[in-house]
Amino acid sequence: MKKTLLMLLDESSQSDAPLTRLFRNPAFKIVTFTSALAALDFLLHNDEPTHAIVLADLVPIETRMLFLSEFGRRAPDLYSTLPILMLSEPNAKGKVRALSKAPSLGDPVN
């Protein structure tokens, strides 16, 4: 069974190809969105489990922040367990790193 990766990309089609190429693998099913809210709706209403979220750093910061804040608000359990990866632009050698998530407001701080 393929693992589903949700990618939030920039609206520019020129940036999509190099980024999706990094994850081209028969083990992955890549679902791409340019809208933060459409990506969130997919996460909340898709029957297949999503295995990770990939945010490209070419996506405007406002779009990424909207997605992350709405995701944490509307699906806190999924937000706390699903890996979220940040993908740097191909000129930066396509580095992928995991985002650290701040605890939700209801979590105790140690």
C-alpha positions in Angstrom: 0.0 0.0 0.0 1.3 3.4 -0.9 1.9 6.0 1.8 0.1 9.3 1.2 2.1 12.5 1.4 0.2 15.8 1.3 2.2 18.6 -0.2 1.4 22.3 0.1 3.1 24.0 -2.9 3.4 27.4 -4.3 0.9 28.5 -7.0 3.7 28.7 -9.5 3.8 25.6 -11.6 7.5 26.1 -12.1 8.3 25.2 -8.5 6.2 22.1 -8.4 8.2 19.8 -10.6 11.6 19.9 -8.7 9.9 19.5 -5.4 7.6 16.6 -6.2 10.5 14.9 -8.0 12.4 14.6 -4.7 9.5 12.4 -3.4 8.9 10.4 -6.6 8.9 6.9 -5.4 6.6 3.9 -6.0 6.0 3.7 -2.2 4.4 7.2 -2.1 1.2 8.7 -3.3 1.6 12.5 -3.5 -1.4 14.7 -3.2 -0.6 18.4 -3.9 -2.5 21.5 -3.0 -1.9 25.2 -3.5 -4.6 26.3 -1.1 -4.1 25.8 2.7 -7.8 25.4 3.4 -8.3 22.8 0.5 -5.3 20.8 1.9 -6.9 20.9 5.4 -10.3 19.8 4.0 -8.5 16.8 2.3 -6.9 15.9 5.6 -10.1 16.0 7.6 -12.3 14.3 5.1 -10.1 11.8 3.3 -10.7 8.1 4.1 -7.1 7.1 3.4 -4.6 7.9 6.1 -2.1 10.6 5.4 1.4 9.6 6.5 3.1 13.0 6.4 2.7 16.6 5.4 5.3 18.4 3.3 5.4 22.2 3.2 7.6 23.8 0.6 9.5 26.9 1.7 8.6 28.5 -1.6 5.0 28.7 -0.3 4.3 32.2 1.1 4.7 32.2 4.9 1.2 33.5 5.4 -0.2 30.4 3.6 2.0 28.1 5.7 1.0 29.8 8.9 -2.7 29.7 8.0 -2.5 26.0 7.2 -0.6 25.2 10.5 -2.8 27.3 12.7 -6.1 26.0 11.2 -4.8 22.4 11.3 -3.9 22.7 15.0 -7.2 24.3 15.8 -9.5 22.0 13.7 -7.7 18.7 14.2 -5.5 18.9 17.3 -5.1 15.1 17.7 -4.0 14.6 14.1 -1.8 17.7 14.3 0.1 16.4 17.3 0.8 13.0 15.7 1.3 13.6 12.0 4.8 14.4 10.9 5.2 17.8 9.2 8.2 18.3 7.0 9.7 21.5 5.6 11.2 21.2 2.2 13.7 23.8 1.1 14.0 25.0 -2.4 16.0 22.9 -4.9 18.7 25.6 -5.0 19.4 24.7 -1.3 19.9 21.1 -2.4 16.4 20.1 -1.5 16.9 19.6 2.2 14.0 18.1 4.2 13.6 18.8 7.9 10.9 18.0 10.5 9.1 21.0 12.0 9.0 21.2 15.8 5.5 21.8 17.0 4.7 24.1 19.9 2.4 22.5 22.5 -1.2 23.4 22.2 -2.6 25.8 24.7 -4.1 23.0 26.8 -0.9 21.1 27.1 1.2 21.4 30.3 4.6 23.0 29.9 7.5 21.1 31.5 
